Amino acid sequence: MTQPPEPGRPPQGDGGAHEPADRNPYGATPPPQQPPAPPAAGYGYPQTPPNPYLQQPGQHPGQQASPQTPQYGYPAQQPPTVPAPAVAPQRSEAERKALRAQIAIVVSAVVAIALIIGGGVWYSGSKDGGTKTVAGGTEGGKGKGKDGGEAGGEKVPSDPDAELLFDVPMPKVEKNLQINVKGSWATGDVYAKSGADGITAYDPQTGEQKWKLPLPGPVCLSSRHTTEDGKTVIVHEPTRPTAKAPTAGCSEVTAIDLTTGKKLWTKNAKSGDRPVRFDNVTLSGTTVAAGSSSGGAAWNLTTGASLWQPKPGDTCYDAGYGGGKALVALRKCGEYNNYQLLLQTLDAKKGTVLSEYKLPEGVDYASIVSTVPLVAAADVGDTAGDGSGISDFFSVDAATGKLRAKISAPGETYAADCDGVTAVESCGNLAVSEDTLYLPTEEHDAGGDTGRTNEVVAIDLATGKTGRKADAGDGHNLLPLRMDGDGVLAYKSGPYDKGGQVVRLDGDTLKETLLLQLPNDQASRELEISFSPDYQEYLFFGGRLFMSEVYARGDDKEDEPLAVAFGPKA
C-alpha cells in the first residue's frame, strides 16, 4: 500500500474545476423548503409524524433509532419532527419500517440529484486520546461523558424518581424558515445547547444561564467527542439564514471551550476558489478533522494550525472521519454508484495511513461506528430495506487492517440506525465496548396486556456470534444510548400511563439497574413523548436526562421547548 506524502493527506478532490462525481457544494444538507413530491407510495418526511412513544392499552411504541447521544456532542442528522398531541395516531410495524425505507430512498435520491446538478440546498417552509467519548456514543459508549470511562461514571441513586428540572424556550425564527439547532453537550458543570444565534450553557440542575457564545450562523454539525478539559468542535454557517437565503453552507469549523464558553478559533477550507461545505467533524487527541465530498481537512485543536487540506489531482477523497481514541478516515474512490470505500486508520497528527481495510463492492455509503475497537456499518447492495443504512457491521483489526468478523444485521431483526449518506460518524441505538456490539431488536409481540417489547442483544466482535440478551419487558422498549464503563446505558420507554426510564445494563450479564424513573403525571408524560430518540437528541449524564430539538421553525408554537431536562428531585 502506498503511503501518502507527509505531512498531509493524499491529494483529495481536484480543486473545483473537475470535482468528484458526487460533489455536493452545500455539504451537510438542511431539509428542503418544500419536501419532494411524494409518489403514490407516500415518499418523503411525514408532515406531522406520530410519536410512537404515546401508547394506549394494546398498542405499542414505535421502534426508535436514537441519535448518537454524545455526552458532549450530538452530530446526528435527523429528519424534522413535530411534538405529538396528547393522543397520537399509531402506525403498524410494517408501516413504520416502510416509511423509514421510503425516507431513506428520498434522501439518497435527492442527494444524488444534488450531486449531479451541483445544487443540494435543502430547506423547508413547512413542518415536516486526550479525547473521551462522552454523554452518548458508541465506543466505550456512544456519546460523551468525561467521567464515563472504563470505571463508569454514572452512580446508582438512592432515589431514582425524577422531576422536570427545567426547559429551554424555542428560539424565534423567521416565518416559513427552518434552521438547524443541532448540538447539545453535558458536563458536570453545564448543559449547553445550540440555538438560532449561538450556543448557550445552563446550570444542569437549575437551568440558570451560565454563558452564551454568539455565532454568525447556526450550528450544522458537532463532534461527539471532547477533551478531558471540556474542549470540542462544531461546524456552523458563516451567516444567519433567511427565508430568501436559507443557507450559506456549513463551512466554518470552530473549536470551543465548554467550561468557559469561549471560542478558541474558527477556520475553513477551500476547494478551488469555493469554501468547502463539510458533512462531518470529529476530534481525536489534539486533531480536529472534517470531511466532505471535496475532501478532508484537519487542524490542531490548541493552535488552529492546518495539518492538511483538500488537494487537487486525486479521484479519492476523505468523505468523513471517526474520532475518539483513534482517527479513522472513510475514503472514497471512483464515481457515484461505483465507489470503492476504504477504512484508513491514520496517524492523527500527520495524516499518514497506518492500516487500511477495503469495504466490499456494492457499498456506496458507510458509517464509522467506533474507532477503538474499529467497527463500521454499511448497507451492502442496498439490502437493508428499512432505511436504517445497515445490513452488516464490519469488525476490523485496526493494527493490520484485516477483517475480524462480518456481522449480519437484517433490518427486520435489528433496530440500530446509521446515516452514512450525509454523516459518516452518525449512528444511533447501539453501543460498542472493547469486545462487544450491543444492538436492540425490532419490537415484536410480547403476548402480554400491552403487547409489544424488544431486546438488546450482545454480539461478539471477534466471532460475530450472538448470545446474551436483555429483555425490555412487556410494554417496554430498550434503546442503547452509550457505554458507561463496561455497562450499557439505555432509554427504556414505558407504557402509555408510565414514564420512561434510564437503565444501566451490566456489560456481562445484561442485568438491568434503574438509574432514573421519569414522572408518571400527565403533563410530564406529554412532555416526554413530545421528544423521540429517533429524531431528537438524548443525553444522559450525571444522573440527568436531557432531550432537545434539532430544528427550529418559524411556525413552531411559542410553548414548544427547545430542550428539557429531567433529574433527581431536589
NUVO-672086 format. One line per 8 residues: number of its first residue (from 1); their letters; for each residue x, y, z of C-alpha. Coordinates in pm, 1 decimal. Example, Ala and Ser with C-alpha at 12.3 -4.5 7.8 and 13.67 -1.06 7.14 Angstrom:
2
1 = AS = 1230.0/-450.0/780.0 | 1367.0/-106.0/714.0
//
This chain:
570
1 = MTQPPEPG = 0.0/0.0/0.0 | 137.0/336.5/-97.9 | 180.6/572.9/194.5 | 65.1/931.1/136.9 | 321.4/1206.6/148.7 | 377.5/1375.3/480.3 | 275.0/1596.8/641.8 | -71.3/1598.8/485.3
9 = RPPQGDGG = -323.7/1357.8/344.1 | -300.1/1237.3/-17.7 | -445.9/1468.6/-284.3 | -819.3/1495.0/-232.8 | -1059.9/1639.4/-486.6 | -949.1/1839.1/-785.9 | -976.2/2196.3/-668.3 | -1321.5/2262.7/-811.4
17 = AHEPADRN = -1255.3/2251.3/-1186.7 | -1333.0/1881.7/-1209.8 | -1476.8/1778.4/-878.8 | -1564.5/1421.4/-775.2 | -1878.2/1294.2/-939.0 | -2076.1/1319.5/-616.1 | -1958.0/1665.6/-513.9 | -2223.6/1840.5/-306.6
25 = PYGATPPP = -2129.4/2207.7/-277.7 | -2361.2/2254.2/14.6 | -2216.3/1975.1/229.7 | -2421.9/1891.1/534.5 | -2759.7/1947.5/384.5 | -3053.2/2120.4/552.4 | -3401.0/1990.6/475.3 | -3580.1/2121.3/166.3
33 = QQPPAPPA = -3819.7/2413.6/185.8 | -4074.0/2200.3/12.1 | -4038.3/1822.7/55.1 | -4011.9/1621.9/-268.5 | -4348.1/1549.2/-426.3 | -4448.6/1207.8/-292.5 | -4507.7/918.6/-526.9 | -4808.7/700.9/-481.9
41 = AGYGYPQT = -4632.5/501.1/-213.8 | -4608.2/810.8/4.5 | -4241.4/908.5/-1.3 | -4094.2/1192.1/199.8 | -4095.6/1321.0/554.0 | -4433.5/1295.5/728.9 | -4579.7/1639.9/788.5 | -4680.4/1550.0/1142.0
49 = PPNPYLQQ = -4511.6/1222.4/1235.4 | -4694.6/1035.8/1509.7 | -4491.6/986.6/1823.1 | -4462.9/612.1/1873.8 | -4394.5/651.4/2245.7 | -4751.1/764.4/2307.8 | -4941.3/442.7/2368.6 | -5284.5/323.1/2461.4
57 = PGQHPGQQ = -5350.2/-19.5/2609.5 | -5288.6/-284.3/2349.8 | -5078.2/-51.3/2137.0 | -4700.8/-29.9/2118.7 | -4431.5/228.8/2090.0 | -4262.3/254.4/1750.5 | -3908.7/129.1/1727.5 | -3678.8/425.0/1761.8
65 = ASPQTPQY = -3328.0/482.9/1635.5 | -3178.7/726.7/1878.7 | -2931.5/975.8/1750.3 | -2588.9/938.4/1883.1 | -2612.0/1053.9/2231.8 | -2281.9/1222.3/2288.4 | -2201.7/1333.7/2634.4 | -2061.6/1638.3/2472.5
73 = GYPAQQPP = -2189.4/1644.5/2124.1 | -2478.8/1542.6/1915.3 | -2397.4/1525.2/1546.5 | -2689.0/1322.8/1434.0 | -2863.4/1419.9/1108.5 | -3229.1/1373.0/1179.8 | -3543.8/1443.9/982.9 | -3771.9/1712.0/1120.8
81 = TVPAPAVA = -4033.6/1618.5/1376.7 | -4329.6/1768.1/1547.7 | -4423.9/1704.8/1911.9 | -4710.3/1460.6/1934.4 | -5054.7/1558.2/2057.3 | -5199.6/1404.5/2371.1 | -5343.9/1125.8/2159.7 | -5139.2/1037.7/1854.5
89 = PQRSEAER = -5228.7/806.4/1567.1 | -5033.3/483.6/1556.8 | -4860.9/311.4/1266.7 | -4821.3/-60.6/1236.7 | -4474.1/-213.6/1243.1 | -4485.4/-270.1/867.4 | -4598.3/86.1/800.3 | -4321.4/234.7/1013.5
97 = KALRAQIA = -4049.4/22.9/854.2 | -4178.7/102.7/506.5 | -4187.1/474.2/588.4 | -3830.4/468.1/717.6 | -3714.3/293.7/399.6 | -3906.0/543.9/185.8 | -3745.8/837.6/366.3 | -3402.3/685.4/306.7
105 = IVVSAVVA = -3476.7/642.3/-64.2 | -3587.2/1004.9/-92.2 | -3279.5/1126.7/95.4 | -3047.2/923.2/-126.4 | -3226.8/1032.0/-442.5 | -3223.8/1399.5/-354.8 | -2857.4/1380.9/-256.7 | -2775.5/1210.5/-585.2
113 = IALIIGGG = -2964.7/1472.8/-785.5 | -2796.0/1749.5/-591.1 | -2457.3/1599.0/-666.2 | -2532.7/1574.2/-1033.6 | -2662.7/1928.9/-1074.9 | -2420.1/2080.1/-825.5 | -2700.5/2203.7/-601.2 | -2808.4/2039.2/-282.1
121 = VWYSGSKD = -2974.4/2316.9/-77.5 | -3247.4/2172.0/139.5 | -3478.1/2390.2/343.0 | -3838.6/2376.4/443.4 | -4120.8/2621.4/462.8 | -4343.9/2372.6/642.0 | -4306.7/2142.0/939.7 | -4200.8/1825.3/830.5
129 = GGTKTVAG = -669.2/1019.6/2348.7 | -675.3/1327.1/2546.1 | -1013.7/1280.0/2393.4 | -1300.5/1092.9/2550.6 | -1632.0/994.2/2408.7 | -1881.0/1143.1/2644.4 | -2253.3/1158.4/2710.5 | -2398.9/942.4/2438.0
137 = GTEGGKGK = -2196.5/749.6/2182.4 | -2066.9/413.5/2075.9 | -1713.6/321.9/2169.2 | -1691.0/273.9/2538.7 | -2020.1/440.9/2490.4 | -2184.8/616.7/2204.1 | -2157.2/955.5/2346.9 | -1961.1/1174.4/2567.9
145 = GKDGGEAG = -1920.0/1164.6/2937.4 | -1599.9/1295.5/3081.3 | -1645.1/1077.3/3385.5 | -1782.7/782.3/3192.2 | -1459.5/597.8/3127.2 | -1383.9/232.8/3188.1 | -1487.8/251.1/3554.1 | -1828.1/400.5/3467.9
153 = GEKVPSDP = -1928.6/749.7/3566.9 | -2299.4/708.1/3641.1 | -2389.3/631.6/4001.2 | -2690.9/435.3/4123.7 | -2911.7/688.3/4308.6 | -3073.3/623.8/4643.7 | -3397.7/755.0/4493.0 | -3431.8/723.4/4111.4
161 = DAELLFDV = -3758.8/919.9/4089.9 | -3714.6/1223.4/3864.6 | -3886.7/1555.3/3813.8 | -3875.1/1816.7/3540.7 | -3573.5/2030.8/3625.8 | -3612.2/2297.8/3358.9 | -3695.3/2360.9/2994.9 | -3527.8/2585.1/2737.6
169 = PMPKVEKN = -3759.1/2803.5/2523.9 | -3760.2/2759.2/2147.7 | -3576.1/3042.8/1968.4 | -3775.2/3276.0/1746.9 | -3730.6/3204.4/1376.9 | -3849.2/3393.2/1071.9 | -4180.1/3266.2/933.1 | -4152.2/2990.4/670.7
177 = LQINVKGS = -3791.5/2924.4/768.5 | -3636.5/2620.3/932.2 | -3285.5/2631.1/1077.6 | -3051.5/2381.8/1239.4 | -3018.7/2385.9/1616.1 | -2817.0/2065.2/1625.6 | -2568.7/2014.6/1901.9 | -2601.9/1956.9/2274.9
185 = WATGDVYA = -2340.9/1886.6/2538.7 | -2349.5/1781.5/2902.6 | -2068.5/1801.0/3155.6 | -2061.6/1801.2/3531.3 | -2088.4/2180.5/3527.1 | -2305.7/2275.5/3229.7 | -2568.9/2166.2/2984.9 | -2506.2/2351.4/2658.8
193 = KSGADGIT = -2743.1/2370.5/2362.9 | -2725.5/2523.3/2016.1 | -2981.8/2788.8/1936.1 | -3063.1/3020.4/1646.6 | -2773.3/3257.6/1708.1 | -2516.4/3066.8/1912.6 | -2465.7/2821.7/2195.3 | -2598.5/2877.2/2546.1
201 = AYDPQTGE = -2489.6/2691.4/2859.9 | -2713.1/2629.6/3159.6 | -2668.4/2500.1/3510.3 | -2761.6/2130.5/3465.6 | -2975.6/2127.5/3781.5 | -3143.5/2469.0/3787.2 | -3136.1/2577.4/3421.6 | -2980.2/2912.6/3513.3
209 = QKWKLPLP = -2780.0/3055.3/3221.4 | -2404.0/3031.3/3276.5 | -2267.3/3162.6/2946.3 | -2357.2/3231.7/2585.6 | -2132.8/3206.8/2280.4 | -2268.6/3411.7/1987.1 | -2213.2/3267.1/1639.4 | -2269.0/3431.5/1298.6
217 = GPVCLSSR = -2475.6/3136.6/1174.0 | -2647.7/2822.3/1306.5 | -2459.3/2509.9/1410.2 | -2477.7/2240.8/1141.0 | -2262.2/1968.6/1295.1 | -2082.6/1889.8/1618.1 | -1827.1/1635.0/1722.8 | -1943.0/1370.9/1966.8
225 = HTTEDGKT = -1602.6/1379.4/2134.1 | -1448.2/1624.4/2375.8 | -1116.3/1659.2/2551.7 | -1090.7/1585.1/2921.4 | -1079.5/1958.7/2991.6 | -1403.4/2026.8/2802.2 | -1295.9/2137.2/2454.6 | -1485.3/2028.3/2145.4
233 = VIVHEPTR = -1552.5/2138.0/1787.2 | -1850.5/2238.1/1573.4 | -1929.3/2334.0/1213.0 | -2158.7/2630.9/1152.8 | -2277.0/2855.7/872.6 | -2097.2/3188.0/813.3 | -2420.0/3389.7/824.7 | -2767.5/3351.5/965.3
241 = PTAKAPTA = -3018.2/3217.2/711.0 | -3330.0/3398.7/593.5 | -3635.8/3281.2/404.0 | -3483.5/3426.7/84.8 | -3136.2/3284.1/152.4 | -3199.6/2970.9/363.6 | -2838.0/2854.7/378.2 | -2487.1/2982.7/329.0
249 = GCSEVTAI = -2332.5/2636.6/361.3 | -2175.5/2456.2/655.3 | -1823.2/2583.6/603.5 | -1693.2/2728.0/933.0 | -1509.1/2496.8/1173.8 | -1488.5/2638.3/1526.3 | -1320.9/2497.6/1836.6 | -1489.5/2590.5/2165.1
257 = DLTTGKKL = -1428.1/2556.0/2537.9 | -1740.3/2421.8/2708.8 | -1610.8/2523.6/3050.7 | -1571.1/2893.3/2975.5 | -1792.1/2936.9/2669.6 | -1503.3/3087.5/2476.4 | -1423.8/3035.7/2108.7 | -1070.3/2906.7/2051.7
265 = WTKNAKSG = -1055.6/2964.3/1675.4 | -1254.0/2946.3/1350.2 | -1116.1/2800.1/1025.7 | -1241.8/2692.0/685.8 | -1103.4/2521.5/376.5 | -1122.3/2585.6/2.3 | -1183.8/2364.4/-296.1 | -1054.0/2579.4/-577.6
273 = DRPVRFDN = -1194.0/2923.6/-501.5 | -1503.1/2798.0/-318.3 | -1539.0/2719.1/52.2 | -1577.0/2352.1/137.0 | -1915.7/2259.4/283.1 | -1844.7/1997.0/546.7 | -2059.2/1690.4/617.6 | -1874.8/1568.5/924.3
281 = VTLSGTTV = -1644.2/1690.0/1200.6 | -1466.4/1494.6/1471.2 | -1191.1/1513.8/1729.5 | -911.0/1274.8/1819.0 | -646.6/1382.3/2067.5 | -542.3/1729.3/1956.2 | -655.2/1680.8/1594.5 | -976.1/1828.4/1455.0
289 = AAGSSSGG = -1078.1/1660.4/1127.5 | -1366.7/1748.4/895.6 | -1475.8/1554.7/587.5 | -1674.2/1636.3/276.1 | -1723.7/1533.8/-85.2 | -1448.3/1784.0/-169.0 | -1205.4/1607.0/63.5 | -1090.2/1632.0/420.3
297 = AAWNLTTG = -915.9/1896.7/626.4 | -757.1/1893.6/970.8 | -629.3/2142.3/1226.6 | -453.4/2141.2/1560.6 | -709.7/2184.2/1838.0 | -488.1/2407.1/2050.9 | -344.2/2643.0/1789.8 | -574.1/2608.5/1488.9
305 = ASLWQPKP = -271.6/2536.4/1269.2 | -355.9/2349.1/948.5 | -249.8/1983.6/937.3 | -386.1/1901.8/591.9 | -629.6/2044.6/336.9 | -819.6/1916.4/31.4 | -579.3/1885.7/-261.8 | -639.5/1871.6/-638.0
313 = GDTCYDAG = -536.0/1587.4/-865.1 | -691.1/1284.8/-695.9 | -1015.3/1098.9/-761.2 | -1020.2/979.7/-397.8 | -1126.7/1193.6/-104.9 | -1192.1/1170.7/268.8 | -1571.7/1173.6/295.7 | -1554.1/1182.8/674.1
321 = YGGGKALV = -1371.6/1076.5/984.9 | -1432.5/885.9/1305.8 | -1261.3/1020.7/1615.7 | -1216.1/947.0/1982.4 | -927.8/722.7/2084.7 | -808.4/699.3/1722.2 | -862.6/881.1/1393.3 | -1012.1/680.6/1107.3
329 = ALRKCGEY = -1092.0/814.8/759.3 | -1367.2/687.7/534.0 | -1204.2/738.8/193.9 | -1399.6/724.1/-129.2 | -1254.3/641.5/-469.7 | -1431.6/617.1/-803.1 | -1761.0/762.1/-919.6 | -2118.8/770.6/-797.9
337 = NNYQLLLQ = -2278.7/424.2/-797.1 | -1933.6/271.1/-849.3 | -1737.5/363.9/-537.8 | -1460.1/181.6/-361.9 | -1467.7/269.3/6.7 | -1161.9/240.4/230.5 | -1137.5/248.7/609.4 | -799.0/403.4/688.8
345 = TLDAKKGT = -659.8/429.2/1039.1 | -443.6/743.0/1041.5 | -163.1/899.4/1231.5 | -377.1/1178.8/1373.6 | -100.9/1440.7/1363.1 | 44.0/1362.2/1018.7 | -249.3/1211.3/832.3 | -40.5/916.1/715.0
353 = VLSEYKLP = -209.6/578.4/674.8 | -131.6/319.5/943.1 | -365.7/48.8/816.1 | -640.1/9.8/557.7 | -947.1/-209.6/510.4 | -1128.6/-221.1/177.1 | -1506.6/-242.9/214.1 | -1689.9/-482.2/-20.9
361 = EGVDYASI = -1815.9/-382.6/-362.8 | -2173.2/-257.9/-366.5 | -2120.2/-18.4/-75.6 | -2177.1/344.8/-176.3 | -2206.4/480.6/177.5 | -2076.8/360.8/512.0 | -2055.5/476.7/872.4 | -1779.3/462.3/1130.2
369 = VSTVPLVA = -1944.8/324.5/1443.0 | -1633.0/310.2/1660.9 | -1259.1/364.4/1614.1 | -1134.2/162.6/1915.1 | -1234.1/-109.2/1854.0 | -1271.7/-35.9/1483.0 | -1628.7/-106.9/1373.1 | -1802.6/14.9/1057.7
377 = AADVGDTA = -2156.8/-26.9/928.0 | -2291.1/-33.0/573.1 | -2594.9/-122.0/369.8 | -2433.3/-369.2/130.5 | -2610.9/-373.1/-204.5 | -2897.0/-166.3/-58.2 | -3031.7/-480.0/105.5 | -3133.7/-339.4/445.4
385 = GDGSGISD = -3472.8/-233.9/311.8 | -3571.2/-34.4/620.3 | -3385.4/294.3/577.9 | -3150.2/216.8/866.0 | -2836.2/230.7/649.6 | -2726.1/-103.0/796.4 | -2727.6/-453.9/656.3 | -2390.3/-551.9/803.9
393 = FFSVDAAT = -2130.2/-445.6/1058.1 | -1758.3/-490.1/993.6 | -1529.5/-557.8/1289.3 | -1173.8/-474.3/1177.4 | -831.4/-518.2/1333.6 | -702.9/-161.4/1320.8 | -341.0/-272.4/1360.2 | -340.3/-491.9/1049.4
401 = GKLRAKIS = -642.5/-374.2/850.3 | -778.5/-728.7/842.4 | -1143.1/-818.4/891.3 | -1217.2/-984.2/1224.9 | -1585.6/-1052.3/1167.3 | -1864.9/-953.4/933.6 | -2184.3/-928.3/1136.9 | -2515.5/-959.1/956.7
409 = APGETYAA = -2780.1/-723.0/1095.5 | -3101.3/-764.4/893.2 | -3332.2/-464.4/904.9 | -3628.1/-677.7/1001.0 | -3438.7/-805.8/1305.6 | -3236.8/-514.6/1447.3 | -3324.7/-151.7/1513.2 | -2990.1/29.8/1504.2
417 = DCDGVTAV = -2958.4/320.5/1264.7 | -2674.2/493.8/1077.4 | -2677.4/795.2/846.2 | -2382.5/717.7/623.0 | -2534.4/914.4/334.3 | -2481.4/1256.5/492.3 | -2287.9/1193.0/815.3 | -2008.9/936.5/845.6
425 = ESCGNLAV = -1996.7/930.0/1226.4 | -2369.3/930.1/1299.8 | -2513.7/606.1/1432.1 | -2781.6/554.9/1693.8 | -2948.8/285.7/1900.1 | -2630.4/91.1/1959.8 | -2321.0/80.4/2176.5 | -1974.8/-72.5/2142.0
433 = SEDTLYLP = -1746.2/-194.5/2418.4 | -1393.3/-330.1/2386.7 | -1519.7/-667.4/2263.0 | -1896.7/-643.1/2216.5 | -2153.7/-477.4/1991.7 | -2488.8/-412.5/2163.3 | -2790.4/-391.7/1929.7 | -3163.1/-353.9/2000.2
441 = TEEHDAGG = -3403.7/-581.1/1819.2 | -3708.5/-451.7/1640.2 | -4010.4/-458.0/1865.8 | -4236.3/-757.5/1843.9 | -4542.7/-909.8/2003.9 | -4486.5/-984.3/2372.8 | -4804.2/-1177.4/2431.1 | -4898.6/-966.2/2733.1
449 = DTGRTNEV = -5156.8/-699.0/2806.0 | -4972.5/-421.0/2628.0 | -4848.2/-646.4/2355.9 | -4506.5/-518.7/2242.9 | -4145.2/-545.1/2356.7 | -3787.9/-586.5/2233.5 | -3443.1/-697.5/2348.8 | -3084.2/-572.0/2349.6
457 = VAIDLATG = -2851.6/-836.8/2207.9 | -2477.3/-870.8/2276.1 | -2264.3/-969.5/1973.0 | -1900.2/-1077.2/1998.9 | -1680.9/-854.0/1780.5 | -1420.8/-1127.6/1730.8 | -1658.0/-1401.1/1616.2 | -1980.9/-1224.1/1522.4
465 = KTGRKADA = -2174.3/-1465.6/1741.9 | -2476.6/-1360.6/1946.3 | -2562.5/-1494.9/2287.5 | -2663.5/-1278.8/2581.8 | -2967.1/-1055.9/2564.4 | -3165.5/-818.9/2786.1 | -3544.6/-830.1/2769.4 | -3721.8/-495.4/2786.0
473 = GDGHNLLP = -4034.4/-647.8/2936.3 | -4397.4/-637.0/2830.2 | -4496.4/-290.1/2710.0 | -4140.2/-155.1/2716.5 | -3873.0/-88.0/2454.6 | -3496.1/-70.3/2523.0 | -3267.2/151.4/2314.9 | -2893.0/182.1/2391.9
481 = LRMDGDGV = -2768.6/538.1/2443.6 | -2398.2/485.7/2512.9 | -2145.8/286.5/2711.0 | -2076.2/375.5/3073.4 | -1753.6/199.8/3157.7 | -1830.5/-167.3/3099.0 | -2206.8/-113.2/3118.3 | -2463.1/-0.6/2862.1
489 = LAYKSGPY = -2686.9/297.6/2930.9 | -3028.2/260.7/2768.0 | -3351.4/457.3/2741.6 | -3649.7/239.1/2829.9 | -3983.9/364.7/2706.4 | -4285.6/298.6/2924.0 | -4645.4/204.1/2854.4 | -4894.1/483.5/2795.1
497 = DKGGQVVR = -4953.7/554.6/3165.1 | -4595.8/536.6/3296.4 | -4287.5/747.0/3249.1 | -3982.3/612.0/3074.0 | -3659.5/511.2/3244.4 | -3285.5/526.4/3201.5 | -3124.2/198.1/3297.8 | -2773.8/54.0/3305.0
505 = LDGDTLKE = -2721.4/-294.2/3162.1 | -2429.2/-488.6/3303.4 | -2187.2/-550.0/3016.5 | -2151.8/-920.4/3100.2 | -2484.0/-1033.8/3244.9 | -2702.2/-757.9/3091.9 | -2875.9/-735.6/3428.3 | -3071.7/-411.9/3449.5
513 = TLLLQLPN = -3020.0/-140.4/3711.8 | -3256.8/156.4/3732.2 | -3082.9/495.3/3723.1 | -3373.0/734.3/3653.1 | -3751.5/698.6/3660.8 | -3929.9/973.8/3468.0 | -4253.6/1112.5/3616.8 | -4590.4/945.8/3556.3
521 = DQASRELE = -4813.7/1255.9/3571.6 | -4990.1/1356.8/3251.4 | -4804.3/1684.0/3195.0 | -4464.3/1517.1/3230.1 | -4569.3/1225.3/3010.9 | -4690.1/1459.6/2736.2 | -4362.0/1649.3/2754.9 | -4154.6/1329.0/2746.2
529 = ISFSPDYQ = -4336.2/1182.3/2447.9 | -4308.9/1508.6/2253.3 | -3946.6/1401.3/2205.0 | -3827.4/1085.3/2036.4 | -3477.5/932.4/2022.6 | -3541.3/868.4/1654.3 | -3528.3/1235.5/1566.2 | -3409.7/1440.1/1861.6
537 = EYLFFGGR = -3100.9/1448.3/2082.3 | -3090.0/1244.6/2403.8 | -2806.1/1288.2/2654.0 | -2776.3/1115.4/2989.2 | -2503.8/1242.5/3216.0 | -2462.1/1298.9/3587.9 | -2793.4/1125.1/3660.9 | -2990.2/1365.5/3437.3
545 = LFMSEVYA = -3164.5/1310.3/3104.5 | -3155.5/1596.3/2852.8 | -3374.6/1589.7/2540.0 | -3357.1/1856.3/2270.1 | -3477.3/1950.3/1923.5 | -3252.6/1961.0/1616.9 | -3458.1/2209.8/1411.8 | -3632.4/2535.7/1493.2
553 = RGDDKEDE = -3911.1/2652.7/1263.5 | -4087.7/2977.9/1206.5 | -4423.6/2816.4/1269.7 | -4330.2/2645.1/1597.4 | -4570.7/2718.3/1879.2 | -4442.3/2950.9/2147.8 | -4485.5/2691.6/2421.9 | -4282.8/2422.7/2241.2
561 = PLAVAFGP = -3949.2/2382.5/2422.1 | -3611.7/2362.8/2254.7 | -3485.2/2132.4/2530.0 | -3597.4/1976.6/2857.6 | -3409.5/1825.3/3149.1 | -3526.5/1556.5/3389.5 | -3331.2/1468.5/3700.9 | -3345.5/1362.6/4065.8
569 = KA = -3575.4/1559.5/4288.8 | -3403.1/1834.2/4483.3
//
